[in-house]
């Protein structure tokens, strides 16, 4: 069976729209997400447009700051600091990747933990590791929502995550571990990769290599989550050889239309959560 992120996303956004309206009625303002983008990377531009549209769809306020590549980092840092000090701004997002020449780490560290709606800060990742999550990285958060729609009990399942990035692989592994899965994280230095992945009840591919996961790497009846978004010959394809793996999987996410739509939806959910946490103090 296919797990369509579009459908899960639509349901989640419908619920968010109601909650956002309730927030505005109770507190007299809309939850607010501020997005900063540097440069003209086409994929980043598309993501930012979708984030702005997502805010409008659920009734949130969005702020958009766009800088040309080459803008002094100090100028961008000032914007982040101003947003951090603004009580009407609930979430701050710096669109990644940044153009070459920028110190990404120092820029992201200016975002207060409570406004880190991407869930990338050391504090938020640390809380997730301790199973005390506050803000969860958007893509892994969306994957967990999608897994919930399968109705499969995750407890005790053998889960394998291919990829160890701080944005997807590591938080994904922590979420699965917190859900009582037995988790293995694989990466470019992993030996006998196919032997490991072929034993997975749940296989999450997040490595950015088109059609890397082939049918011989997948267990019959596995749930396969494809986080990859790769452009090949003008078409979007995932990290999984969908056409052949689909025949073995019990559930699988397509690309496009799978995990992608959930990322921005969970960003909106995180922004509302941040607004509520601040308002209820």
C-alpha positions as CSV (number, residue, x, y, z in Angstrom):
1,X,0.0,0.0,0.0
2,X,1.2,3.5,-0.8
3,X,1.5,6.1,2.0
4,X,0.7,9.4,0.5
5,X,2.1,12.3,2.4
6,X,-0.3,14.6,0.5
7,X,-3.3,13.0,2.1
8,X,-1.8,12.9,5.6
9,X,-0.6,16.5,5.2
10,X,-4.1,17.7,4.1
11,X,-5.7,16.1,7.2
12,X,-3.1,17.6,9.5
13,X,-3.4,21.1,8.0
14,X,-7.2,21.0,8.4
15,X,-6.7,20.3,12.1
16,X,-4.0,23.0,12.3
17,X,-6.3,25.6,10.7
18,X,-8.9,25.0,13.5
19,X,-6.2,25.2,16.2
20,X,-4.7,28.4,14.7
21,X,-8.1,30.1,14.6
22,X,-8.6,29.1,18.3
23,X,-5.2,30.6,19.1
24,X,-6.0,33.9,17.4
25,X,-9.4,34.1,19.1
26,X,-7.9,33.5,22.5
27,X,-4.7,35.5,22.3
28,X,-5.6,38.2,19.7
29,X,-2.8,37.5,17.3
30,X,-1.7,34.9,14.7
31,X,1.2,32.5,15.3
32,X,4.1,33.9,13.2
33,X,6.9,32.2,11.3
34,X,9.8,34.2,9.9
35,X,11.8,32.7,7.1
36,X,15.3,33.9,5.9
37,X,16.7,32.9,2.6
38,X,20.1,33.8,1.1
39,X,20.9,33.4,-2.5
40,X,18.8,32.1,-5.5
41,X,19.0,28.3,-5.2
42,X,15.9,27.1,-7.1
43,X,15.0,24.3,-4.7
44,X,15.3,26.7,-1.7
45,X,13.2,29.3,-3.4
46,X,10.5,26.7,-4.0
47,X,10.6,25.5,-0.4
48,X,10.3,29.0,0.9
49,X,7.3,29.8,-1.4
50,X,5.6,26.6,-0.2
51,X,6.3,27.6,3.4
52,X,4.7,31.0,2.9
53,X,1.7,29.4,1.1
54,X,1.4,26.8,4.0
55,X,1.2,29.6,6.5
56,X,-1.5,31.3,4.6
57,X,-3.4,28.0,4.2
58,X,-3.7,27.5,8.0
59,X,-4.1,31.1,8.9
60,X,-0.6,31.9,10.3
61,X,1.4,35.1,9.7
62,X,4.6,34.7,7.7
63,X,7.5,37.1,7.5
64,X,9.9,36.7,4.6
65,X,13.5,38.1,4.4
66,X,15.4,37.5,1.2
67,X,19.1,38.4,0.8
68,X,21.3,38.2,-2.3
69,X,24.3,35.8,-2.1
70,X,27.3,37.9,-1.0
71,X,25.3,39.9,1.6
72,X,27.5,40.4,4.6
73,X,26.9,37.8,7.3
74,X,26.6,40.5,9.9
75,X,23.6,42.0,8.1
76,X,21.8,38.6,8.2
77,X,22.8,38.0,11.8
78,X,21.2,41.4,12.7
79,X,17.9,40.2,11.2
80,X,18.0,37.0,13.2
81,X,18.8,38.8,16.4
82,X,15.9,41.3,15.8
83,X,13.5,38.4,15.2
84,X,14.8,36.6,18.2
85,X,14.0,39.6,20.3
86,X,10.5,40.1,18.8
87,X,7.8,38.7,21.0
88,X,5.3,38.5,18.1
89,X,7.6,36.1,16.2
90,X,7.2,32.4,17.3
91,X,9.4,30.6,14.9
92,X,12.6,31.5,12.9
93,X,13.9,29.5,10.0
94,X,17.1,30.0,8.1
95,X,16.7,28.2,4.8
96,X,19.5,25.7,4.2
97,X,21.8,25.2,2.5
98,X,23.4,28.7,2.6
99,X,25.7,29.8,-0.2
100,X,29.4,29.2,0.2
101,X,31.2,31.6,2.4
102,X,28.7,31.8,5.2
103,X,29.2,30.4,8.7
104,X,26.0,28.3,9.0
105,X,26.7,27.2,12.5
106,X,27.1,30.6,14.0
107,X,24.0,31.9,12.3
108,X,21.8,29.1,13.5
109,X,23.1,29.5,17.0
110,X,21.5,32.9,17.1
111,X,18.0,31.3,16.9
112,X,16.7,30.9,20.5
113,X,15.8,27.2,21.3
114,X,12.2,28.1,21.8
115,X,12.0,29.6,18.3
116,X,13.9,26.8,16.6
117,X,10.9,25.4,14.8
118,X,13.2,23.3,12.6
119,X,14.3,21.3,15.7
120,X,18.0,21.5,14.8
121,X,19.4,23.1,17.9
122,X,21.7,21.1,20.2
123,X,19.1,21.6,23.0
124,X,16.2,20.3,21.0
125,X,18.1,17.4,19.6
126,X,19.4,16.6,23.1
127,X,15.9,16.6,24.5
128,X,14.8,14.3,21.7
129,X,17.7,11.9,22.6
130,X,16.5,11.9,26.2
131,X,12.9,11.1,25.1
132,X,11.7,14.5,26.3
133,X,11.0,16.1,22.9
134,X,10.1,19.8,22.7
135,X,10.5,20.6,19.0
136,X,11.1,17.7,16.7
137,X,12.9,18.0,13.4
138,X,10.2,18.4,10.7
139,X,11.0,15.6,8.3
140,X,11.4,12.8,10.9
141,X,8.3,14.2,12.7
142,X,6.4,13.8,9.4
143,X,7.6,10.3,8.9
144,X,6.3,9.3,12.3
145,X,2.9,10.7,11.4
146,X,2.9,8.7,8.2
147,X,4.0,5.5,10.0
148,X,1.0,6.0,12.4
149,X,-1.4,5.8,9.5
150,X,-0.3,2.2,8.7
151,X,-1.8,1.0,12.0
152,X,1.3,-1.1,12.5
153,X,2.5,-1.4,16.1
154,X,6.1,-0.2,16.1
155,X,7.1,-1.8,19.4
156,X,9.9,-4.3,19.0
157,X,10.2,-3.8,15.3
158,X,13.6,-3.9,13.6
159,X,14.2,-0.4,12.1
160,X,17.1,0.6,9.9
161,X,17.9,4.2,8.9
162,X,20.2,4.8,6.0
163,X,21.8,8.2,6.6
164,X,23.2,9.9,9.7
165,X,22.6,13.6,9.1
166,X,21.7,15.9,12.0
167,X,18.6,17.0,10.2
168,X,17.1,13.6,9.3
169,X,19.0,10.4,10.0
170,X,19.9,11.0,13.7
171,X,16.6,12.4,14.8
172,X,14.8,9.8,12.8
173,X,16.7,7.1,14.6
174,X,16.0,8.7,18.0
175,X,12.2,8.9,17.3
176,X,12.1,5.2,16.3
177,X,14.1,4.3,19.4
178,X,11.7,6.3,21.5
179,X,8.8,4.3,19.8
180,X,10.4,1.1,21.2
181,X,11.9,-0.1,17.9
182,X,15.3,-1.8,17.7
183,X,17.3,0.7,15.6
184,X,20.4,0.4,13.4
185,X,21.8,3.5,11.7
186,X,23.7,2.8,8.4
187,X,26.0,5.2,6.5
188,X,28.7,5.4,3.9
189,X,31.2,3.4,6.0
190,X,28.7,0.6,6.9
191,X,29.9,-2.8,5.8
192,X,27.5,-5.5,4.5
193,X,24.8,-2.9,4.1
194,X,22.3,-5.1,2.1
195,X,22.6,-7.8,4.8
196,X,21.5,-5.3,7.5
197,X,18.7,-3.6,5.5
198,X,17.3,-6.9,4.3
199,X,16.4,-7.7,8.0
200,X,14.5,-4.4,8.6
201,X,10.8,-4.3,9.3
202,X,11.0,-0.6,8.8
203,X,13.5,0.9,6.4
204,X,14.1,4.6,6.1
205,X,16.3,5.9,3.2
206,X,17.7,9.3,3.7
207,X,21.0,9.5,1.8
208,X,20.4,11.6,-1.3
209,X,21.4,8.9,-3.8
210,X,18.9,8.2,-6.5
211,X,17.4,4.7,-6.5
212,X,20.1,3.5,-4.2
213,X,17.9,1.0,-2.3
214,X,17.2,-1.9,-4.6
215,X,14.8,-4.8,-4.1
216,X,17.5,-7.2,-2.9
217,X,18.1,-4.9,0.0
218,X,14.5,-5.1,1.3
219,X,12.8,-7.7,3.4
220,X,9.5,-9.0,2.1
221,X,6.6,-7.1,3.8
222,X,8.8,-4.3,5.1
223,X,7.6,-0.7,5.5
224,X,9.8,1.5,3.3
225,X,10.0,5.2,3.8
226,X,11.8,7.2,1.1
227,X,13.0,10.6,2.3
228,X,15.2,11.2,-0.8
229,X,14.5,13.8,-3.4
230,X,16.8,13.6,-6.4
231,X,16.4,15.1,-9.8
232,X,17.3,12.7,-12.6
233,X,16.7,13.6,-16.3
234,X,14.3,16.3,-15.2
235,X,12.3,14.0,-13.0
236,X,12.1,13.7,-9.2
237,X,13.1,10.3,-7.9
238,X,13.8,9.0,-4.4
239,X,16.6,7.1,-2.8
240,X,14.6,3.9,-3.4
241,X,14.1,2.0,-6.6
242,X,10.4,2.4,-6.3
243,X,9.2,0.3,-9.2
244,X,10.9,-2.9,-8.0
245,X,10.9,-2.3,-4.2
246,X,7.1,-1.7,-4.3
247,X,6.6,-5.3,-5.2
248,X,8.2,-6.5,-1.9
249,X,7.0,-3.8,0.6
250,X,3.8,-3.9,2.6
251,X,3.8,-0.1,2.7
252,X,6.0,2.4,0.7
253,X,6.1,6.1,0.2
254,X,6.3,7.5,-3.4
255,X,8.5,10.3,-4.7
256,X,7.1,12.8,-5.2
257,X,4.0,12.9,-3.1
258,X,5.3,11.0,-0.1
259,X,7.4,12.4,2.7
260,X,8.0,15.8,1.1
261,X,4.5,17.4,1.8
262,X,4.8,16.4,5.4
263,X,8.0,18.4,6.1
264,X,6.4,21.9,5.7
265,X,3.2,20.7,7.5
266,X,5.2,19.7,10.6
267,X,7.0,23.0,10.4
268,X,3.6,24.7,10.7
269,X,2.7,22.4,13.6
270,X,6.0,23.3,15.4
271,X,5.3,27.0,14.9
272,X,1.9,26.7,16.5
273,X,3.4,24.6,19.4
274,X,6.0,27.3,20.0
275,X,3.3,30.0,20.0
276,X,1.2,28.1,22.5
277,X,4.2,27.4,24.7
278,X,5.0,31.1,24.9
279,X,1.4,32.2,25.3
280,X,0.7,29.7,28.1
281,X,3.8,30.7,30.2
